[in-house]
């Protein structure tokens, strides 16, 4: 008996040591739960949402989808682009100035869509030249004349949004923040506070008192939002290549998505997410685009089996880490529309293939659990659309061989949509079956702006994030977010409870095994031909299968194709979208 007690004591110690040694393996699970608890900004749907880029017919085409297929898009989005001082920028597309945005928002309100604008103007504005897109963007950012016109244009948009009162999401300057991040890293920093920008030096009244840095630029945009449009939901863009390692395009297996996600998140914290001056709000969301072309155009495919790189598992791990580091959710936009399902998409002009739409529609829960709140589909540069943009009607050419698809696009479409109707059908099924709910609660509204004091412009230092932790930032309580100290304490308590439970369970199991084996030896042996075999209880098996309610299977619903193109509403002389070339470093 004395020896048995000693053995049990040793085994208890071994179990505790092993569990403690593997504590780092449990941290991702705790962090995953943390991701789900990141608050959802006010004004954002409480379910995983889908949006689409606007077509030339206004809302009519989308309304027809909703009526025929149940495709109840949450968001409709459009670029506001072409520069702030070029005399042909978005503010000039209708009269009076900025009326294009007003018409767009009014149409969305009438048809029950939420508006999403992609504000992309700095690169296309007039100003000093630089070396390539990055050099030009940064030169414009540092130009007082260009930036005074920029703040004026931004204030005009905020004023137009504020009048409408509906919640309007705005994605701010894709690519620019990636260039700023790279400039910071090149200077030996990882902070927007160390990249030059014209803010107070621009002479614009609402920029006075803020530092002439990219961080001060972010604060000024937020201050103008606070003043004119508290109903604007602002998303600052996190580029997948901002760390100089491209998660979206690099085929190397050595890329660490967690390390890169932490690095990217640390930078984003310095760009309007953390340490803002008193009275200045913070950005509500992060935005991210995963491609600027359909893969059939660019040849840049992601592996849906997640065996080779780039792939979806690595991408989601990166995004999840960014979400944990910044305590912000992410909205995806400009997600390619093409598919490998319908014969319609055969990599001809406007009918390019891609696998991202199919993968997302089949893995909604995975994207939501990584911290993504929704996806807005749309072409980056002349890609596939959900409209009959090619004006070629219903098309069903022969299947083709492409990446991971040996003539697999065999299904016959009955729709004139350039994607064969794939998104109208699958997104319609998604909403009719019940949209996937998001967890985490709603963040309180941003604080009302107060007059800036003379000492409100100090540049805070970015808090370093410890390796191996989800986040070391401590957001202000006014933002309604869980602080890292709270989440760290919760994780520690959970881990301690887990260790205690395993130790007690292991010890009890060993004790019961000993008691049962002692009693069974004397009364449960069965004789087989002179040999004795000890009694053994039957084993049990848990059923590992589970139903996936978010599959991408397209059922037999292509039965009511539309032959007529709805009438178009004019938004002035502007084209319905502005092409943008998304860089890849």
PABA-453980 format. One line per field, with one value per residue (C-alpha): x, y, z; residue in three letters. Coordinates in steps of 0.1 Angstrom, whole numbers. Layout:
N
px c(X / ...)
py c(Y / ...)
pz c(Z / ...)
code c(ALA / ...)
***
This chain:
585
px c(0 / 29 / 45 / 12 / 8 / 43 / 35 / 3 / 21 / 48 / 22 / 3 / 36 / 43 / 8 / 11 / 45 / 34 / 3 / 23 / 50 / 23 / 6 / 17 / -3 / -35 / -28 / -41 / -74 / -78 / -68 / -94 / -121 / -107 / -111 / -148 / -152 / -139 / -168 / -187 / -189 / -223 / -239 / -226 / -249 / -248 / -245 / -218 / -227 / -222 / -219 / -214 / -198 / -224 / -233 / -243 / -280 / -280 / -300 / -324 / -303 / -297 / -333 / -342 / -317 / -333 / -368 / -360 / -333 / -335 / -300 / -304 / -271 / -263 / -239 / -236 / -202 / -185 / -152 / -150 / -118 / -100 / -83 / -91 / -77 / -79 / -112 / -126 / -127 / -157 / -169 / -174 / -194 / -227 / -237 / -235 / -202 / -204 / -239 / -228 / -224 / -257 / -275 / -258 / -268 / -303 / -307 / -294 / -317 / -347 / -338 / -327 / -289 / -261 / -237 / -200 / -176 / -140 / -122 / -92 / -79 / -44 / -24 / -46 / -44 / -20 / 12 / 49 / 61 / 78 / 95 / 66 / 33 / 48 / 70 / 42 / 17 / 42 / 52 / 15 / 11 / 39 / 27 / 9 / -9 / -21 / -31 / -51 / -72 / -74 / -88 / -113 / -125 / -127 / -147 / -171 / -177 / -182 / -207 / -227 / -227 / -237 / -268 / -281 / -281 / -279 / -248 / -223 / -191 / -160 / -128 / -99 / -71 / -63 / -25 / -15 / -13 / 8 / 32 / 34 / 41 / 69 / 84 / 83 / 100 / 126 / 134 / 139 / 105 / 71 / 50 / 30 / 44 / 78 / 65 / 63 / 29 / 15 / -11 / -9 / 15 / -13 / -31 / -64 / -83 / -94 / -58 / -43 / -27 / -20 / 16 / 29 / 31 / 11 / -3 / -14 / -30 / -50 / -61 / -72 / -94 / -110 / -114 / -132 / -155 / -163 / -172 / -194 / -205 / -207 / -228 / -197 / -182 / -145 / -122 / -85 / -68 / -44 / -24 / -13 / 21 / 27 / 53 / 73 / 63 / 32 / 9 / -13 / 13 / 44 / 47 / 73 / 65 / 88 / 65 / 52 / 16 / 15 / 47 / 37 / 2 / 16 / 40 / 12 / -12 / 14 / 18 / -20 / -23 / -2 / -24 / -55 / -64 / -46 / -33 / -53 / -55 / -85 / -117 / -105 / -122 / -106 / -111 / -139 / -127 / -98 / -103 / -85 / -84 / -71 / -66 / -68 / -76 / -94 / -69 / -77 / -64 / -33 / -24 / -22 / -43 / -48 / -48 / -82 / -68 / -44 / -15 / 7 / 12 / -4 / -36 / -66 / -54 / -23 / -43 / -69 / -41 / -26 / -59 / -68 / -35 / -41 / -75 / -62 / -34 / -56 / -88 / -106 / -127 / -121 / -142 / -130 / -138 / -129 / -130 / -129 / -163 / -152 / -159 / -150 / -186 / -204 / -193 / -199 / -165 / -139 / -112 / -124 / -127 / -150 / -156 / -125 / -122 / -113 / -119 / -122 / -159 / -166 / -142 / -157 / -192 / -183 / -163 / -183 / -177 / -140 / -138 / -161 / -141 / -109 / -126 / -140 / -174 / -183 / -172 / -179 / -174 / -162 / -137 / -104 / -93 / -117 / -126 / -158 / -189 / -224 / -239 / -240 / -212 / -200 / -235 / -233 / -263 / -264 / -232 / -222 / -189 / -171 / -155 / -118 / -88 / -74 / -58 / -71 / -99 / -98 / -128 / -148 / -168 / -195 / -227 / -250 / -261 / -294 / -284 / -268 / -246 / -209 / -203 / -231 / -253 / -231 / -232 / -268 / -277 / -253 / -256 / -294 / -293 / -271 / -297 / -327 / -311 / -304 / -273 / -244 / -246 / -216 / -206 / -189 / -214 / -216 / -191 / -205 / -207 / -176 / -172 / -184 / -156 / -144 / -122 / -86 / -64 / -29 / -13 / -36 / -11 / 16 / 27 / 23 / 48 / 35 / 34 / 55 / 36 / 52 / 61 / 36 / 8 / -24 / -20 / -2 / -22 / -45 / -73 / -91 / -123 / -142 / -139 / -158 / -131 / -117 / -82 / -52 / -48 / -84 / -81 / -47 / -60 / -90 / -67 / -44 / -74 / -87 / -53 / -49 / -84 / -76 / -44 / -62 / -90 / -65 / -45 / -76 / -91 / -59 / -55 / -90 / -88 / -56 / -72 / -103 / -83 / -64 / -95 / -113 / -84 / -79 / -116 / -118 / -88 / -106 / -141 / -141 / -116 / -130 / -115 / -108 / -93 / -73 / -61 / -74 / -81 / -89 / -122 / -121 / -150 / -162 / -147 / -169 / -165 / -176 / -191 / -166 / -189 / -208 / -231 / -217 / -247 / -226 / -217 / -212 / -232 / -254 / -287 / -311 / -322 / -312 / -346 / -357 / -331 / -337 / -335 / -340 / -314 / -330 / -330 / -301 / -300 / -274 / -249 / -234 / -206 / -185 / -180 / -196 / -163 / -127 / -100 / -73 / -41 / -34 / 4 / 22 / 56)
py c(0 / 23 / 17 / 24 / 57 / 67 / 56 / 77 / 107 / 104 / 101 / 131 / 151 / 138 / 147 / 182 / 187 / 175 / 197 / 227 / 220 / 220 / 251 / 270 / 245 / 256 / 293 / 293 / 278 / 305 / 331 / 317 / 323 / 358 / 365 / 356 / 380 / 411 / 436 / 443 / 480 / 497 / 501 / 467 / 437 / 411 / 383 / 374 / 397 / 398 / 428 / 434 / 461 / 484 / 481 / 507 / 500 / 513 / 490 / 475 / 445 / 436 / 441 / 416 / 391 / 395 / 390 / 360 / 342 / 356 / 373 / 398 / 416 / 436 / 460 / 477 / 494 / 518 / 536 / 573 / 580 / 600 / 624 / 654 / 682 / 669 / 685 / 651 / 634 / 618 / 651 / 664 / 635 / 652 / 687 / 701 / 689 / 655 / 648 / 614 / 601 / 615 / 598 / 565 / 566 / 576 / 547 / 523 / 536 / 532 / 496 / 486 / 482 / 495 / 518 / 510 / 535 / 528 / 561 / 559 / 593 / 602 / 584 / 598 / 634 / 660 / 665 / 659 / 627 / 599 / 566 / 543 / 541 / 540 / 570 / 590 / 581 / 592 / 623 / 634 / 626 / 650 / 678 / 707 / 718 / 683 / 675 / 707 / 697 / 662 / 671 / 694 / 665 / 641 / 667 / 670 / 632 / 632 / 661 / 642 / 610 / 629 / 644 / 609 / 595 / 559 / 540 / 542 / 522 / 538 / 519 / 544 / 544 / 508 / 504 / 536 / 521 / 493 / 518 / 537 / 505 / 496 / 531 / 528 / 494 / 507 / 535 / 509 / 516 / 500 / 531 / 555 / 582 / 579 / 586 / 622 / 637 / 671 / 676 / 709 / 722 / 718 / 748 / 730 / 742 / 708 / 695 / 721 / 708 / 673 / 662 / 661 / 624 / 595 / 590 / 626 / 621 / 592 / 613 / 641 / 618 / 606 / 641 / 652 / 621 / 629 / 664 / 658 / 621 / 601 / 576 / 568 / 534 / 537 / 509 / 514 / 491 / 464 / 453 / 416 / 428 / 457 / 437 / 432 / 396 / 388 / 363 / 364 / 356 / 340 / 303 / 298 / 274 / 294 / 323 / 326 / 339 / 345 / 365 / 385 / 391 / 404 / 427 / 440 / 444 / 464 / 489 / 492 / 501 / 532 / 543 / 554 / 523 / 529 / 559 / 586 / 621 / 628 / 635 / 617 / 584 / 553 / 534 / 509 / 481 / 469 / 462 / 437 / 427 / 392 / 398 / 426 / 403 / 370 / 342 / 333 / 368 / 369 / 332 / 338 / 309 / 298 / 261 / 250 / 218 / 239 / 217 / 241 / 279 / 303 / 289 / 298 / 283 / 304 / 335 / 330 / 324 / 357 / 376 / 360 / 372 / 407 / 407 / 396 / 422 / 451 / 441 / 449 / 429 / 427 / 433 / 418 / 437 / 434 / 396 / 381 / 369 / 342 / 305 / 270 / 258 / 272 / 268 / 305 / 312 / 299 / 326 / 347 / 384 / 392 / 355 / 347 / 318 / 320 / 297 / 323 / 328 / 291 / 285 / 314 / 303 / 268 / 280 / 309 / 298 / 296 / 332 / 344 / 326 / 343 / 377 / 386 / 401 / 400 / 398 / 423 / 408 / 428 / 430 / 447 / 453 / 442 / 409 / 389 / 406 / 394 / 416 / 411 / 436 / 419 / 422 / 388 / 372 / 336 / 318 / 282 / 274 / 241 / 234 / 242 / 228 / 252 / 253 / 223 / 219 / 193 / 206 / 207 / 238 / 215 / 231 / 249 / 284 / 300 / 335 / 363 / 372 / 371 / 346 / 324 / 333 / 315 / 342 / 351 / 315 / 306 / 340 / 336 / 301 / 315 / 342 / 319 / 293 / 318 / 340 / 330 / 349 / 368 / 365 / 391 / 418 / 453 / 480 / 512 / 543 / 563 / 594 / 628 / 650 / 676 / 706 / 697 / 710 / 723 / 691 / 667 / 663 / 643 / 613 / 582 / 554 / 521 / 494 / 464 / 431 / 402 / 372 / 344 / 365 / 374 / 411 / 434 / 465 / 481 / 499 / 527 / 516 / 543 / 520 / 492 / 467 / 440 / 450 / 427 / 426 / 413 / 388 / 377 / 371 / 351 / 330 / 323 / 312 / 290 / 273 / 268 / 252 / 230 / 218 / 211 / 192 / 170 / 162 / 152 / 133 / 114 / 106 / 94 / 73 / 55 / 49 / 34 / 12 / -1 / -8 / -25 / -46 / -58 / -69 / -83 / -106 / -127 / -130 / -121 / -144 / -167 / -201 / -209 / -243 / -243 / -207 / -177 / -144 / -113 / -96 / -65 / -41 / -30 / 2 / 31 / 55 / 91 / 101 / 125 / 136 / 169 / 185 / 216 / 239 / 264 / 242 / 257 / 231 / 248 / 230 / 229 / 265 / 278 / 278 / 314 / 332 / 368 / 379 / 416 / 441 / 465 / 502 / 522 / 553 / 579 / 590 / 617 / 612 / 589 / 553 / 529 / 519 / 531 / 505 / 502 / 482 / 466 / 464 / 433 / 439)
pz c(0 / 9 / -26 / -43 / -26 / -37 / -73 / -73 / -60 / -87 / -114 / -101 / -104 / -139 / -151 / -137 / -152 / -186 / -186 / -175 / -201 / -228 / -215 / -246 / -267 / -249 / -254 / -290 / -278 / -252 / -277 / -301 / -276 / -271 / -308 / -305 / -276 / -296 / -295 / -327 / -334 / -333 / -367 / -379 / -385 / -356 / -382 / -407 / -435 / -473 / -496 / -533 / -554 / -570 / -607 / -632 / -626 / -590 / -567 / -594 / -603 / -566 / -558 / -585 / -570 / -536 / -550 / -571 / -550 / -515 / -520 / -493 / -495 / -464 / -480 / -514 / -520 / -543 / -547 / -540 / -559 / -587 / -564 / -542 / -563 / -599 / -608 / -617 / -584 / -568 / -554 / -589 / -603 / -596 / -585 / -560 / -548 / -531 / -544 / -558 / -523 / -513 / -542 / -534 / -498 / -506 / -530 / -504 / -478 / -501 / -509 / -474 / -480 / -459 / -477 / -478 / -494 / -503 / -500 / -523 / -533 / -521 / -548 / -575 / -563 / -577 / -558 / -558 / -575 / -558 / -567 / -577 / -560 / -525 / -531 / -546 / -518 / -492 / -511 / -513 / -476 / -467 / -491 / -472 / -504 / -513 / -477 / -472 / -502 / -488 / -454 / -471 / -493 / -464 / -443 / -473 / -473 / -435 / -438 / -464 / -443 / -411 / -428 / -438 / -402 / -415 / -404 / -433 / -434 / -450 / -458 / -457 / -482 / -491 / -498 / -481 / -446 / -460 / -475 / -442 / -423 / -447 / -444 / -406 / -407 / -431 / -406 / -378 / -363 / -365 / -357 / -377 / -354 / -372 / -407 / -419 / -429 / -433 / -407 / -387 / -414 / -440 / -425 / -424 / -393 / -380 / -383 / -360 / -328 / -343 / -350 / -385 / -387 / -402 / -367 / -366 / -400 / -386 / -356 / -379 / -400 / -368 / -353 / -385 / -383 / -347 / -356 / -386 / -388 / -356 / -377 / -399 / -392 / -401 / -411 / -414 / -440 / -430 / -460 / -462 / -476 / -451 / -432 / -464 / -463 / -485 / -468 / -499 / -525 / -508 / -515 / -488 / -460 / -436 / -432 / -396 / -398 / -360 / -359 / -390 / -376 / -344 / -362 / -384 / -355 / -335 / -363 / -368 / -331 / -337 / -366 / -347 / -327 / -294 / -274 / -292 / -277 / -253 / -272 / -304 / -311 / -326 / -358 / -355 / -377 / -398 / -435 / -457 / -493 / -503 / -540 / -566 / -595 / -600 / -599 / -635 / -644 / -622 / -618 / -580 / -566 / -530 / -522 / -510 / -495 / -474 / -482 / -501 / -498 / -501 / -486 / -464 / -432 / -431 / -440 / -413 / -387 / -397 / -395 / -362 / -347 / -360 / -345 / -312 / -312 / -322 / -305 / -338 / -361 / -398 / -429 / -462 / -494 / -531 / -528 / -563 / -577 / -601 / -595 / -607 / -606 / -637 / -673 / -676 / -660 / -685 / -680 / -710 / -706 / -677 / -669 / -649 / -625 / -588 / -558 / -530 / -533 / -531 / -502 / -482 / -488 / -476 / -445 / -431 / -395 / -399 / -412 / -384 / -357 / -370 / -363 / -397 / -396 / -433 / -470 / -498 / -532 / -562 / -590 / -585 / -620 / -647 / -631 / -629 / -616 / -605 / -632 / -669 / -673 / -705 / -720 / -735 / -718 / -706 / -716 / -711 / -730 / -726 / -692 / -689 / -671 / -645 / -610 / -590 / -615 / -643 / -662 / -630 / -640 / -656 / -643 / -668 / -658 / -665 / -655 / -675 / -644 / -654 / -626 / -639 / -609 / -584 / -557 / -562 / -555 / -527 / -509 / -512 / -497 / -469 / -459 / -463 / -441 / -414 / -413 / -391 / -358 / -345 / -308 / -286 / -278 / -291 / -283 / -268 / -290 / -296 / -273 / -284 / -295 / -270 / -277 / -280 / -252 / -258 / -243 / -263 / -291 / -274 / -294 / -274 / -277 / -291 / -264 / -274 / -276 / -258 / -279 / -274 / -261 / -278 / -271 / -247 / -255 / -229 / -248 / -231 / -212 / -232 / -263 / -246 / -252 / -229 / -218 / -222 / -184 / -181 / -209 / -197 / -162 / -175 / -196 / -166 / -144 / -172 / -176 / -138 / -137 / -166 / -150 / -117 / -135 / -154 / -123 / -102 / -131 / -137 / -100 / -96 / -127 / -115 / -81 / -95 / -119 / -90 / -69 / -98 / -109 / -73 / -70 / -106 / -101 / -75 / -91 / -128 / -144 / -171 / -180 / -216 / -221 / -189 / -195 / -177 / -194 / -173 / -177 / -200 / -203 / -237 / -252 / -264 / -292 / -297 / -330 / -346 / -374 / -375 / -399 / -418 / -423 / -443 / -473 / -507 / -526 / -552 / -554 / -582 / -580 / -614 / -628 / -632 / -652 / -661 / -697 / -691 / -678 / -653 / -661 / -650 / -628 / -637 / -612 / -634 / -659 / -637 / -645 / -620 / -605 / -606 / -612 / -587 / -589 / -556 / -551 / -540 / -525)
code c(UNK / UNK / UNK / UNK / UNK / UNK / UNK / UNK / UNK / UNK / UNK / UNK / UNK / UNK / UNK / UNK / UNK / UNK / UNK / UNK / UNK / UNK / UNK / UNK / UNK / UNK / UNK / UNK / UNK / UNK / UNK / UNK / UNK / UNK / UNK / UNK / UNK / UNK / UNK / UNK / UNK / UNK / UNK / UNK / UNK / UNK / UNK / UNK / UNK / UNK / UNK / UNK / UNK / UNK / UNK / UNK / UNK / UNK / UNK / UNK / UNK / UNK / UNK / UNK / UNK / UNK / UNK / UNK / UNK / UNK / UNK / UNK / UNK / UNK / UNK / UNK / UNK / UNK / UNK / UNK / UNK / UNK / UNK / UNK / UNK / UNK / UNK / UNK / UNK / UNK / UNK / UNK / UNK / UNK / UNK / UNK / UNK / UNK / UNK / UNK / UNK / UNK / UNK / UNK / UNK / UNK / UNK / UNK / UNK / UNK / UNK / UNK / UNK / UNK / UNK / UNK / UNK / UNK / UNK / UNK / UNK / UNK / UNK / UNK / UNK / UNK / UNK / UNK / UNK / UNK / UNK / UNK / UNK / UNK / UNK / UNK / UNK / UNK / UNK / UNK / UNK / UNK / UNK / UNK / UNK / UNK / UNK / UNK / UNK / UNK / UNK / UNK / UNK / UNK / UNK / UNK / UNK / UNK / UNK / UNK / UNK / UNK / UNK / UNK / UNK / UNK / UNK / UNK / UNK / UNK / UNK / UNK / UNK / UNK / UNK / UNK / UNK / UNK / UNK / UNK / UNK / UNK / UNK / UNK / UNK / UNK / UNK / UNK / UNK / UNK / UNK / UNK / UNK / UNK / UNK / UNK / UNK / UNK / UNK / UNK / UNK / UNK / UNK / UNK / UNK / UNK / UNK / UNK / UNK / UNK / UNK / UNK / UNK / UNK / UNK / UNK / UNK / UNK / UNK / UNK / UNK / UNK / UNK / UNK / UNK / UNK / UNK / UNK / UNK / UNK / UNK / UNK / UNK / UNK / UNK / UNK / UNK / UNK / UNK / UNK / UNK / UNK / UNK / UNK / UNK / UNK / UNK / UNK / UNK / UNK / UNK / UNK / UNK / UNK / UNK / UNK / UNK / UNK / UNK / UNK / UNK / UNK / UNK / UNK / UNK / UNK / UNK / UNK / UNK / UNK / UNK / UNK / UNK / UNK / UNK / UNK / UNK / UNK / UNK / UNK / UNK / UNK / UNK / UNK / UNK / UNK / UNK / UNK / UNK / UNK / UNK / UNK / UNK / UNK / UNK / UNK / UNK / UNK / UNK / UNK / UNK / UNK / UNK / UNK / UNK / UNK / UNK / UNK / UNK / UNK / UNK / UNK / UNK / UNK / UNK / UNK / UNK / UNK / UNK / UNK / UNK / UNK / UNK / UNK / UNK / UNK / UNK / UNK / UNK / UNK / UNK / UNK / UNK / UNK / UNK / UNK / UNK / UNK / UNK / UNK / UNK / UNK / UNK / UNK / UNK / UNK / UNK / UNK / UNK / UNK / UNK / UNK / UNK / UNK / UNK / UNK / UNK / UNK / UNK / UNK / UNK / UNK / UNK / UNK / UNK / UNK / UNK / UNK / UNK / UNK / UNK / UNK / UNK / UNK / UNK / UNK / UNK / UNK / UNK / UNK / UNK / UNK / UNK / UNK / UNK / UNK / UNK / UNK / UNK / UNK / UNK / UNK / UNK / UNK / UNK / UNK / UNK / UNK / UNK / UNK / UNK / UNK / UNK / UNK / UNK / UNK / UNK / UNK / UNK / UNK / UNK / UNK / UNK / UNK / UNK / UNK / UNK / UNK / UNK / UNK / UNK / UNK / UNK / UNK / UNK / UNK / UNK / UNK / UNK / UNK / UNK / UNK / UNK / UNK / UNK / UNK / UNK / UNK / UNK / UNK / UNK / UNK / UNK / UNK / UNK / UNK / UNK / UNK / UNK / UNK / UNK / UNK / UNK / UNK / UNK / UNK / UNK / UNK / UNK / UNK / UNK / UNK / UNK / UNK / UNK / UNK / UNK / UNK / UNK / UNK / UNK / UNK / UNK / UNK / UNK / UNK / UNK / UNK / UNK / UNK / UNK / UNK / UNK / UNK / UNK / UNK / UNK / UNK / UNK / UNK / UNK / UNK / UNK / UNK / UNK / UNK / UNK / UNK / UNK / UNK / UNK / UNK / UNK / UNK / UNK / UNK / UNK / UNK / UNK / UNK / UNK / UNK / UNK / UNK / UNK / UNK / UNK / UNK / UNK / UNK / UNK / UNK / UNK / UNK / UNK / UNK / UNK / UNK / UNK / UNK / UNK / UNK / UNK / UNK / UNK / UNK / UNK / UNK / UNK / UNK / UNK / UNK / UNK / UNK / UNK / UNK / UNK / UNK / UNK / UNK / UNK / UNK / UNK / UNK / UNK / UNK / UNK / UNK / UNK / UNK / UNK / UNK / UNK / UNK / UNK / UNK / UNK / UNK / UNK / UNK / UNK / UNK / UNK / UNK / UNK / UNK / UNK / UNK / UNK / UNK / UNK / UNK / UNK / UNK / UNK)
***
